[in-house]
Each structure stands twice: as C-alpha cells, then as structure tokens.
Amino acid sequence: MVVSYNRLWKLLIDKGITKTEMRKKTGISTGVLAKMGKDKPVAMDSLAKIATALECGLDDVVEIKQEREVSRE
C-alpha cells in the first residue's frame, strides 16, 4: 500500500493555507505533519481532524494506491 497526501497539499494551496497554519488549526503534531510530508501512514483521527477543519472529505486529504505487482514472466 502506498499513501499519498498530494491532494491535501493541493487543497492547502487552493485555500491559501500553509502547512503550519493547517497544523495549528487541526491540532496535529509536528511529527504527524513530518510523516505526511514523507507520504507515511498516519492515524485516522489525525486525518479526521484535518478533514473536519478544512471542511472536506477524507478522499480530499489522502489517496491510497496499490503497489505495483511484480510481473511473473
């Protein structure tokens, strides 16, 4: 499983909000923000806080992609 927060970063740009402003508004820690910056999984409650604060859905915050399957030739 591959996690991507590119949708969140684009949403923040569209709304004119910095990552630091978003972190303070949602109450998430700097550690959670750092993990998100590295496309690492974070707790659902952190994602819910972000979606609630930005008045959007979870699919506007995170995208989960399947890892590419290794071809068996």
C-alpha positions in Angstrom: 0.0 0.0 0.0 1.3 3.4 -1.0 -0.1 6.6 0.7 -0.1 10.0 -0.9 -1.1 13.3 0.6 -0.7 15.3 -2.7 -4.4 16.0 -2.7 -4.1 17.7 0.7 -1.1 19.8 -0.4 -3.0 21.0 -3.5 -6.1 21.7 -1.3 -4.0 23.8 1.0 -2.5 25.8 -1.9 -6.0 26.3 -3.3 -7.3 27.6 0.0 -4.2 29.7 0.6 -3.3 27.9 3.9 0.2 27.0 4.9 1.1 23.6 6.3 1.9 25.3 9.6 -1.4 27.1 9.7 -3.2 23.8 9.0 -1.2 22.1 11.7 -2.2 24.7 14.3 -5.8 24.8 13.2 -6.2 21.0 13.4 -4.1 20.4 16.5 -2.0 17.7 14.9 1.6 17.4 16.0 4.7 18.3 14.0 5.6 14.6 13.9 2.4 13.8 12.1 3.0 16.6 9.7 6.5 15.3 9.1 5.2 11.8 8.4 2.7 13.2 6.0 5.5 15.1 4.2 7.2 11.7 3.7 4.0 10.0 2.5 3.9 7.7 5.6 0.7 6.5 7.0 -0.8 8.4 10.0 -3.6 7.7 12.4 -7.2 8.0 11.2 -8.0 10.5 14.0 -5.4 12.9 12.5 -6.9 12.6 9.1 -10.4 13.2 10.5 -9.2 16.3 12.3 -7.8 17.7 9.0 -10.9 16.8 7.0 -13.1 18.4 9.6 -11.0 21.6 9.9 -10.8 22.0 6.1 -14.5 21.0 5.6 -13.7 18.3 3.1 -13.8 14.6 2.8 -11.0 12.1 3.6 -10.6 11.5 -0.1 -9.6 15.1 -0.4 -6.8 14.6 2.1 -5.3 11.2 1.4 -5.1 8.8 -1.6 -4.2 5.1 -1.1 -2.7 3.4 -4.1 -2.0 -0.2 -4.6 1.7 -1.2 -5.0 2.6 -2.3 -8.5 2.5 -6.0 -8.8 5.7 -7.7 -9.8 5.3 -9.3 -13.3 5.7 -13.0 -13.3 7.3 -13.9 -16.6 
